[in-house]
Amino acid sequence: MVVGHVPAALYGLKLFTLQKQKLTAELPGWTLHGTGSCGQISCCRGKMKTSRTWAWRVLAELFLLCAALGSFSVPSSRGERPPSLGSNAVNESLAKTRQTRSVDITPLPIDCELSSWSPWTTCDPCQKKRYRHAYLIRPSQFHGEPCSFSDKEVEDCVSNRPCRSQVRCEGFVCAQTGRCINRRLLCNGDNDCGDQSDEANCRKIYKKCQQEMEQYWAIGRLASGINLFTNNLEGPVLDHRYYAGVCSPHYILSTRFRKPYNVENFIPQTRGKSEFTLTEYESYSDFEHNVTGTAISKSSFSLGFKIPGIFELGYSSTSNIGQHFISRIKRFSHTESKFLHARSDLEVAHYKLKPRNLMLHHEFLQRVKRLPLEYSYGEYRDLFRDFGTHYITEAVLGGIYEYTLIMNKEAMERGDYSLKDVHDCAKHDFKIGAAIKAVYVKLGVSEATCSNILNEIKD
């Protein structure tokens, strides 16, 4: 996955260039091949598929962050660790001052504490406002008093400096969103402004699209910002309901889709191969260690979409369905059972954003316009919190399909077949979203044995 660095707005700039770093991640429901920084809608050129270390910029940012938190060993010029961070004396002192308490003793409430106010910024010549903020020193704990007041303040001011951030619109300026669109998009039946002002006061509507068309799968969520610190999708950054008057249908199977202006490619993979890997486990402990435990340890999120009749995402270990599956499997932990686990990584569609001239979502655009030209921690922090740190430039929509067979050892012995026999009979018989049907194959297992095994699997 290619990511743009944390927006340089953190360093006091409103516009900045994009840096490239390398990062790999696996996300059930989709795989990101690229993200861009939400502070500047640019694109990550190229696709980096190799798994490597972070680039120097990420290392520098992590270095500063961890050093500030006091949890990073900083080597000195002689290769020694600084006494303030790594000496045994400090560690021993911390160990001596650490206090223990009984679980039966209720801790005293700790109230929220904020720092004193920062100095006021200079008056912004465009917003005619100035800003100040406070940092969180200590959060509320153990039912202490929360910080019920705001940690930022804004007040009106007067500035003699000219506002130089205004861009002249040579087309139509939308009434509420402030979006600048071409006049040929007026009265075409589409909400090109995002506030319907381009369709107001029209004597006649000249519809570009005479037939109804569907939206691409999960296209709305792909327009959302993504916070790489929390691994969550946030508010909309791009407007994937803007079509720029283009109405060329894109057929996927028998369904007509309309491609948004921002999207370069949306290529379905519905006819791709579905290859399974089958793994045998002789005991529950082996299965839990290699399958269940690994799934729970992963931090991930899912788009949670489905394509009727074609594909539905499986569960993740953090979902309600996943937790129910894990609890059901645990019922076999004390039984004489063997496990056959099937897994397939499925790709449904490839998504790629245009490299330039993207149409922003009007909510994000308004928030960016309200940012002060001079960096203010509180205002920029809220933008990243509400809309994420990055946006998605490339992704593979899909998911992980898993199927687990639990077999009774005694029944297998009575039927005179082994776990390998089950493996061989089943490996050509998994079908996505379909009932398992008996398929006789020449695998060195008798047809009768294979038939019995598959019938038991179906039951």
N, C-alpha and C positions, 0 to 999 in steps of 0.2 A: 504494500500500500504506500503510495506517495503522499506525503503530507506537506502542507505549507507550515512555516513556523508560526508560533504564537504571535498574533498581530503586533506589529511594531507600535501600535497605539499604546502598548504597555510602556514604551519608551518615550512617549510624548509626541508621536507623529500621527496625523490623521490619514495620510496617504503614505504608502510604503511599497517596497518591492517584495517579490516572493522569493523565498529561499526553498531549496529542495533538500529533503532528507529521506532516508529509507527506514521503513518500519513495516513489520509484518504483523498481521492479526488474523485470527479466525473468528468469524461471527456467525453463529447459527442463524439461518434465514437469509444471509447475504454475505458476500465477501467484498470488501472495499478494495479497489485497485488505486483509488486516488481521492484525495480531498484537497480543497483549497482553503485559504484562510478567509474567515468571514469579514475581516477588516477591510480587505480589498478583494473584489470579485475578479479574480484573474484565473488562470488555469494552470494546472500542472502538466507540462508538456511531456509526453512520453509515458510509458508504463514500465515500472520497475517491478519485476517479479522475483528478484533474488532476495534471499533472506540475509541481511547483513546488519552491521551495527549502525547505530544512529550516527548521523553526520555531525561535524564539529559544532554546528550551531546548537543542536539539541544537547550535546554534551556540555556546552558552555552554559546553557540555560539550566540543565539539571545540576551542574556544579554550583551555580549561584544559589539555586533553590535549596539544595541539600546543605550547603555550607551555612546558609542563613538559619536553617533549622537545627544546626549543630549535630547533624547525623551523618556527615560525610568526612572521611579521612582525607586531609589535604596534605600531600607530601611537601616538605620544604625543599630548598635548593640542594640540600645534602641528602635527600632521600629519607629524612627523618620525619616522624609525625609531630606536629605542633603539640606542645604540652597542653594547650587549652582544650584540645580535642582528643588526644590519645594517651595521655600519661596515666600510669598506674595510680599515681597519687590522687588524681581527680576521680578516677573510677572508684577507688577505695573510699574517698570522701562521699561520693554519691551513694555508695552502698551503705555507709554508716548512717546517712541522714534519711534513708528510705524507711518509711514507717509502715508497719503492718497493723491490720485491724481485724477483728472477728467479723464474720459474715452476719452475726446476730446484732451487731452494733450499727444503728442507723447513722450514716454520715451526715454531717452538718450541711445545710444548704449553702451553695456557692452562687452568689449573684453574678449576673452578666456585668462585664466591665469593658468600657470603651476608652480609647485614648482621648487626649484633649484634641480640640479642633485644629486642623491644619490651617495655615494661612490662607486667606482668600486668593483665588487666582485673579489675574488681571481681567478686566472687563472684556468679554468676547464681543468683537465689533459687529458680528452678524446676529448673534442671539440676544445681544444687549443684556447679558446676564453674567454673574460671576459665581464661583462655586468653592465650596470647602467640604472636607470630609473628616471622618474619624475612623480609626482602625479598631477592629475587635481584638482586645487584649486577652479576655477570658470569657468563654461562653458560660451560660447558665447551666448548673449541674445540681443534681439531687433536689429538684423542686425549688431551686433558687429563683430569684426575681429575673425574668427575662429582660432583654433590652427592648423595651416597649417604645422607644423613641428612635427617630431616623438617624442613620449614621452619615447623612449628607445633607447639605443645605444649599439652596439656590436663592439668589435675590437679584432684583433688577438693578441695572447700573447704566451709566452714560459713558460712551466711548467716542473719542474724536478720530479714532483710526478707521479707515475705509474697510468695508466688507468686500473681500476679493474672492470669496468662494462661490459666488453666484455664477451659474452657467446659463448662457442665453439659450432659450428654446426657439428653434426656427419652425416648429410645428404647432401642435395643439397642446396647451398646458391643461392637464386634468384638474378639475375644480378642487377636490379634496385630497387626492393622493399626491398631487404635484408632479405626476409622471408626464414626460414629454413624449408624445406619439406623433406619427405621421398623419397628416390630415386626410389621407386616403382611407384611413381606418375609421373615420367617422361614419355613423349610421350604417354599419355593416352587420349588425345583429350580435356582435361579440362584445364582451365587457373588456375592452382593451385597456381602459383606464383603471379598472379595479373598483371604481365607484359609480359606474354607469353614466358618468357625465358626457362621455363620447357618444352616447345614444340618446341624449336629451335633445329636445326641440328639433327632432327630425321630421320632415314632411313625409318621407318615405324611407323604409328600411330596405336596403339592398343586401340581402343575406348571401354571404359567401358560401355557406354550407347549406344545401337543401336537404340533406339527409342527416339523421342523428348518428353520431359516432361515439365510440367508447373511449375512455381514458386508459392509458397504459396501466398495467398492474403496478400498484404501490408507487405511482408516480408522484403523488402528493407528499409522501414521506421522504422520497428521494430529494425533494426540494427543501427539506428541513436542514437546519444547521445541526452539527454534531459536536458535542462537548467531549473532547478526548480525555479530559481529566475525570469525568464522571461516567463516560461511556453511554451517554444518553442522547437521544434525539431531542432537539429543542425547537424553537419557533421557526416559522418559514423564512428562508433567506432568498430563495428564487421563486419566481412566479411561473409555474408550469401549467397555468390556465391561460397564458398569453400565447397567441398563435400568429400574431403579426399579419392577419388576414389570409394566411395560407390554409387551404382546405384540400389537401391531397390525401385520400384515404390510404392507410397502411393496413393491409389484410394480414391477419394471423389466423390461420385456419379459415373459418367462414365469418369471422368477426372483423368489423371495420374499426380501426383506431385512428385518432387524429394526433399527429405528432406535434408536441409543443415547440415553440420557437427556440427555447433554450437547449433542446435535446438534439444531439448530432446523430446518435444511433440508439435504437432499442431493438435488439435482434433476439428473437425467440429461439430457445434451444429445446423445444418440446419433443423433437424427434431424435434427440441424442441418445447415446447408449446409457443404459442403467446397469453398471457393473457393481456387483456386490463382493465384499470381502467377508469370508466366513471364518470365524475363529472358534476353536473348541476350548472349553474349560471343564476340567474334571471335577471341580468343587466350587461351592459358592464363594469361598474366600478368594480364589483366583479370579472369579468373575467380578466380584466387588472391587478388587484392587485395580484391575485393568480396564473395567468399563464404567461402573457406577462412580467410583472414587475419582477417576480422571474427569468425568463429566461435571461433577459437582465443583471441582477445583477451578474450573474455567470461569472467567468473568466475561459475560457476553450479553447481547441483546438481540432481539428479533424484530423484523418488520411485522410479523403476524398477519400476512396476507394469504389468500388462497385463490386458485384459479379453478372455478367449477368445471368438473369433467376432465381436467388435465392434471392438476397437481395440487396437493395440500401439504403445507409444511408439517413436519413432525413436531414433537414437543421438545422443549429444552429442559434441562434438569431443574431449572428454577421455576418452571411453570407449574400450575396446579396438576395438570395431566402428568407431567414428569415426576412430581413428588408422589402421585398416586401409583405410578408404575414402579418407582423405587420401593415403596412400602409393600407392594404386592410381591416383588421379587424377594424381599427380605423374609417373607413367610417360608421360603424354601431354604433358608440358611441352615436349618437344623435337620434337613432331610438328606437322604442319599440320592442326590440328583446330579445330573450333568447338564451343561449349558452349551448351546450353540448360538453364537451372536453374529447376526448379519448386519452389515453397515454399507451404505452407499451415499456418496456425496453427489447430490443432484444439482445440475445447473438448469435453470428455467429460462433466463434471459440475460443478455449483456446490455448494460446501460452505459452510455458515454455522453458527457456534456459537451456543448460547443466550447471552443477554446477562447472565444472573446465575444464582446458586445452582448453580455447576458442581461436579461430583464430581471431586475430585482423585485421581490415581493414588496408591495406598497408599505406594509407595516415595517419591514426592515429598513426600507428607504427613508421613511419618516424618522426613524430612530437615529439613523446615521446623520441625517440633516440636522438633527437637534444636538449633535455632539459639539462641544466647544472646540475651537481650533487649537487652543492650548490644552495639553493633557490634564484631565481631572480624573483621579483614581475612581471616585464613586460612579461617575457617568459611564466611563468605559467598562468598568467592572460589571455594571448592570447590563450593558449591551451583550457582553460575552455570556453572562449568566442566562439571559433570556433567549439568545439566538445561537449560542454555541461558539466554539473557537474556530471551527472549520466548516466547510461545506463539501458535499460529495461530488467529485468529478467523474469517477468511474466506479462501477459496481457490478458484481455478478449476483443476480437474484437466484435463490435456490435454497437448499437446505440439506439436512442430513436425515436420511431414512434409516431407521434401525428396527430390527426384528429379533426377538430373543426366543429361542425354543428351550423349554425346560423339560428334561426327560428323566423319568424314574429309572434308576439303575436296575432294580429288580425286574421291572417290566421288560427292559432291554435284554436282560439275561434270559428271561423266559422266551422272548421272541428270537433269541439267538442272533442279535445283531449288535454291532459296536457303535461307538460315537462316530467313528470314521465312516461307517455305512450311512449314518444319518447325514453326515456332512456331504458325502458324494451324491446321495439321492436328492438333497435339497438345494445344492448349489446352483443347479440350472432351473430351479423351479420358483424363484422369487419374482413376483410381478408387482410393479408399483401400483398401489390402489386397486388391485384386483384380487379375487379369491384364488387361493393356491389350488392348482389343478395337477393331477397326476401326470407326470411326463416320464416315460420310461427311457432311460439312457443306458448305453453300454459302458458301465463304470466298474465292471468286475463284481457287481452285486446282482443277485438274481432278481428277475422281474417281480416275483412274488414278494420278496423281502422289501424291495423298493416300494411296491404298491402298498404294503402294510404300513411302512414308515410314513408315507405321504398321507395315507388315510388317517393315521393317528395325529399327524400334524394338523390336518384340516379340522379334526374333532376338537 
